[in-house]
Amino acid sequence: MDDETFYSLCSPSRKKLIVFIVSLSCFLSPLSSMSFLPAVSIIAEEFHTTGTVINISNAVYNFCMAISTILISPLGAIYGKRWVMIICLSLFVLTSILTAVSQNLAMFFVFRALSAMSGTPVFSIGSTILGDIYQPTERGNAMGLSLLGSQLGPAFGPVLGGIIVTYTTWRVIFWVQVGLSTVNLVLAIMFLPETSRITTLQKMRREKSNPKLWFCPFNPARVIWALFRYPNLTLAGIISMSIHFNMFSLLTPIRYVVDPRFGLEKPIFGGLFYLAPGFGYVVGAFWGGKWADHYVHKYMRLRGRRVPEDRLRSMFLAYGLGLPGTVLVYGWCLQKEKGGMALPLVMMFLGAVSQTICYPSINTYCVDSMPQLKGDAIAGNYFIRFIAAGISSASVLTEINSIGVGWTCTISAFFLIFGFICCQALIRYGERMRLK
């Protein structure tokens, strides 16, 4: 089947519905990661532990998210993306229920970790699904809209959590999560098609003339190996790491740096502070993907051909100026108690817009640049960014207590600048790296 026929198998309306299903799938796991932050002290009190220990559970959650991308995500290419998505969503519903009814700290830790394992593979599998149904010149916009879910989860999760723990129990947070994931599961069962041209299992059955074959051996380490074997994917990983590290450095400690600064006593008030980056993610999601596709078309006209690295040129201002600039102003205005409440809110909004302009470009690049890896490129990229998120979640409060929020944000800004340098190297030398 030629490419034109394959990309036209789904109608435009069906493609939009698939984008919505993927976006909702990407919303659930980050929502779980961040929505319980306003309830940390309450959960700690109920389980007779400290807020630091409960925050460590969030770091464990992020590390499990990373591990799941190498253990489960490759199964989409082997057995089919539709069924792996459905199984993951089903397990996410089950583990969310068990988290909601946790009777002790050990049970809470275990089922939080298992929900991360089942809820995260949808990120990379969802990206490859969109790569299957959209042509390369259209993927940026679709990726941007699908990423809206993954960006809104961390931003609006604490708002939802703050409202819930103010008026009811923290367990309701996870029951809401159960309801949303059940809706997503039903939509996937009813409307998500299998988008793979041919799965690894189907290929093996043809080669061995054995229609009953069901097991395909695979090495999970190949995802990490791809990340470090190909220099262009290594650079793309550094870019994603710097952005995700910065994201969690800003969002995780909001209640610890903003609430005391402005005298916000109730969880709901601290949770509302997350609305600023949330609205920024919405604006960036609707604009960032189209902006990236614009650069693809622009350089296709100039070159007469499509080069995947040209998409990354759309990140220049957002990544080089927007992200490091806003995090520096945000950190030091809180450190020096300048600018009132308006300045950090504006900086968080602008930083969120900048971040969401960058992610559609880097995600689409991972899908476009190495199609022969069949999803391993984007899975490896998610693996490394979730590792960064786990490190950031676990260390940011210690950093702030030791050196202050200003210097903590300065470290994050330097990491972003290093990532920007890697981005420029990838734009200039990426095609040469791929050809080698």
N, C-alpha and C positions, 0 to 999 in steps of 0.2 A: 504494500500500500504506500503510495507516495505521500509526502508531507502535507500537501495541500488537502488531500482527501482526509487524511488522519485528523488534522486540526479542525475540520468542518463536521466531524461526527456528532459533536454536541452543538445544539442550537445556542445562540447568544444568551437566551434566557436561562437555559440549563447551565451554561458556564457561570452565570452570575449566582445561581443557586449553589453551585459547587464552591465558589469563592466564599459565600456566606457560611457554608458548613465548615470549611477549612478555618475561616476566621474565628468562628465560635469555638472550634476545637482548640485553637491556639490561645483563646481567652481563658480557658478553664484552669490550666496548670499554673500560669502566673497569678491568676486570681487566688488560687489556694495558697500560693507562696506568700502573698502580701496581705490578704484580707484579715488574717488573724493578728497582725502587728498591734493594732489598738487594744487587743485583748491579752497581750503577753503577760502583763502583771496579774490579771485575773486568772489565767490558766495556770501560771506559776503558783499562785496561792492555793488553787484547788488541788494541784498535784504535789504541794508541799516542797517546792523547789524555788529556784531563782529565775528572774527574767533572762539572765545570761544563758542559762541552760536551755530555756525555751527558744531563745534566739539561735542557739547552736542547732536546734532542730531545723531551722530554716536553712542554715548552711548545709546540713545533711541533705535536706530536700533538694537543694541546687546541685549537689554532687551526684545524687541519684538521678537527677534530670540529665546530667552529663553522661553517666554510665549507660542510661537507657538508649541513648542515641547510637551507641556502638553495639549494644546487645540485641535491640529490637528493631531499630529503623531499617537495617539491611534486609529484614524479612519481607519488607514490602516489595522489593525487586524480585525476591525468590518466589513468594507464594501469591503475590498480588496485593496491591495497595488497598483495595476496598476491604478485604477481609481482615487485614492487619489493623486498619483503622477501626473497624467495628469491634474487634476483640479488645483493642486497647481502651476504647471508650467504655465497653462493658465492664472491664476490670476497674476503670477509674470510678464508675458509679459504685461498685461494690466496696472498694477501699475507702471511698469518701464516706459511705454509710458507717463503716467500721471505725473511722476516725471520729465521726460525730458521736458515737456511743462509747468512746474510750473510757475505761474505768481506772486507768493508772498511767503513769508517765511512760512506761515501757510500751504499752499498747498504743499510746499516742505517737511515739517515735516510729514504731514499726510500720503502722498503717499510713502515716504521713510519707514515709520513705517509699512504700509500695505504690501509693497514689502518684508519686513523682515518676516512678518507673513506668507506670502505665499511661500517664497523661502527657508525657513529653515526646514520644516518637511521632506524634501527629504533626509536630513542627516540620521536621525534615520530610516526612512522607507527604504532608500537605503541599510543601513547596514543589516536590517532584510531580504531584498530581497536576498542579497548575502549569508546570512545565510541559506536561503531556497534552494539555488541551489548548494552550495558547501559543501562538507563534512567538519567536524570540523578540520581535519588534513590539509585541503587545504585552509581554510578561511583566514589565515593570509596574504598570498600573495595577494588574491583578495581584502581584506580590505586595504592593503597598496596601491595598485594601485588606488582604488576608492578614498582614502584619498588624492591622489596626487592633485585632483581638489581643495579640501578644503584648502590645503596648498599653492597651486599656486595662488589662488585668492588674499589672503592678500599680497603675495610677488610681483606678477607681476601687480596687479591692479594699484598701484601707478606709476609704470613705464608707463603703458598705459595712465593713467590720466595725467602724466607729459608731455608726447608727445602731447596729444590732446590739453591741455590748452595752450601749447606753440605756437601751430600753428592754433588753431581754438577755438571754444567756449566750455565751460564746459558741455553744454547740449549734445554734441556729445558723451560724456562718457556714458550717459544713453541710447542713441540710439544704440551704439555698444552693450550694455547689452541687449537691445530689440532684436537685430539680433541674438545674441548667444542663448538667451533663446527660441526664435522661432525655431531655428534649433533643439535644445534639445527637445522641445515639439513635433515636427514632428517625431523625432526618437523614442520617447517614445510611441507615438500613433501607429507607424508602427511595432516596434520590441520588446516592453516590454511586456512580458506575465504576467498573474496573477500567482504568485508563491506560494500563500498560499495553504496549504493542504485543509483547510476548514476555512471559515471566521466565525466570531461570528454571523453574520446575517444568514448565511446558517444553522448554528447549531440551532439557535432559531427557524427558519422556520421548521426544522425537528422535534424538540421537541414539538412544538405547532401545527404541521400539518397545517400550514398556509403559503402557498407559496406567499401570497400577503403582508406579513409582511415586513415593510421596516425600521422601527425605532427601534434602539437598545439603550436604556439608558446607559450612562456611566458617570463616575465621573472623570473629568480631574485631580483632586487632587490625584488620585491613583498613578500617575507617581511620584509625590513628596513623597507620602507616601511610595512607594517602595524604594525610595532612602534612606529614614531614617529608615525604618522598618528593612531592612536587612543590618547588619554591613558590610558585604563584599562589598555591593554596595555603602555604605557610604564612605568606604576607597577608592574605585575606583573613586568616585566623587571627593574626595580631590586630588587624583593624577591628574585627568583631569583639575581641577581648577588651580592647581599650574602651569601646563604646558601652559594652555591657558592664564592665567594672565601674565606669562612671555612673551609669544608671542606678546601680544598687548602692553605690556610695552616697547618692543623693536621696534615694527613696527610703532606704532602711532606717536611717537615724532621725527622720523628720520629727518624731514625737520627742526625741531626746534633745534636739537643738532648737527647735522652733517653739515647742510648748513652753519651756522655761523662759525663752527670750521674750515672748509676748503674753505670758501669763495665761495660757490656755489650759484649763484644769480638766475639763471633761473630754473623754475619748472622741466624741463626735466633732469637737472643734479642731483637734489635731488632725482628724481624718479629713476634714474639709480642705485642709491645706494641700492635699493631693490633687484637688480639682485643677489647679493651675497646670501641672504637667499633663494631666488627663486631657484637657482641652487642647493643649499643644500637640499631643499625639494624634488627636482627631484631625486637626488642621494639616499636620504633616502627612498623615496617611492618605488623605484625599489629593494631596498635591505632589508628594515626593515621587510616587511611581510614574506619574505623567511627566514630571520633570526629567526623570531618568530616561524614559522612552524618547523624549524630545532630543536628548543628546545622541541617542542611538541613530535616529533618523538624520540628524544634522551631519554626523560624521560619515554616515553611509553615503550621503550626497557628495561629501568632500572626497572620500576615498574610492567610492564606487563599490564598496564591499563592507560587510559588517565585521567589526572587531569587538569582541566582548569587553575588552578593557576600556573602550570608549565610554561605556555606561558609567564608569567610576568618575568621569570628569564632572558629573552633575553634583558630586559631593564637595567640590572645592571650597566654597564659601561656608557651607554648613559644618563641614568637618574641620576645616583649617582655622576658621574664625568663630563660628557660632558656638560650637560645643566647648572648646577650652575657654573662650571669653566669658560665657555665661556662668560656667562653674566657678571661675575665679572671682567674679563679682559677687555671686551668691555666697560663697564661703566667707569672703572678707567683710561683706556687709553685715553678716551675722556675727562674725568675730568681733568687729569694731562697733557693733550696734548702731549702724548708720542706715539711713534710707527707709526707716520704718518698716511696715509690713509690705508695702507696695513693691519695693525694689526686689526682694527675694522672690516674690510671686511672679513678677515680670520675667526675671531671669530663668525661673523654672519653666515658664511657658515657652520662652524663646529657645531654651536648651532642648525641650521636648520636641519642638518643631524641627530643629536641626537634626536631632537624632533620628526622627522618623523619615527625614529626607534621605539619610544615609543608608538605612537598613534595606529598603527595596533594591537599591543598587548592588549592595554586596551580596544579598541573597540570590538575586537573579544572576549575578556574575558566577557564583558557585555552580548554579544549574547549567548555565550556558557554556562556560569555559571548558568543562571536562565532562561532556555527556557520556563518554565511554565508561565512566566510573559508576553510572547507574544509581545516583543518589548518595554515594559515599562522600562526595565532595561537600554537599550541604550538611550531611550528618556529622562529618568531622568538624565543620564550622560551628554547628550548634554545640558539639561536645566541648570545644575549647571555650566558647563564650559562657557556657554554664559553669565550667570550672572557675572562670573569672568571677562570675556572680557569687559562687560559693565562697571564694576567698574574700571578696568584698564584704559579703554579709557577715562573715565570721570576724573580720578584723576592723571594720569601720568604727565601731563604738570604742574599741581599745585605742585606735588612732586618735579619735576625737578627744577622749579623756586624757591622752598623753600629750598631744601637740596642738589640740584645738581644731575647730572646724575649718579655719582659714588655711592652715598648712595641709590638712587632710585633702581639701579641695585642690590645693596647689599640686600635690602629688598626682591626683587624678588628671589635672590639666596637662602635666608633663607626659603622662602616659598617652593622653589623646594626641599630643603633638608628635610623639614618637609614632603612633599609629598613622597619623597624617603623612609623615615622611615615608612610611611603608606604602601608603596608598599612591603617592606620587611615583615611587619606584615601580609599583605594579602597573600603573598606567604606561610608563615609559618602556619597561622591559618585559611586561607580562606576556606579550605575544611571543617574544623570543624564548622565554622560559617554557611555554607550552609546546612550541615546535621542537624543542630539544627532548 
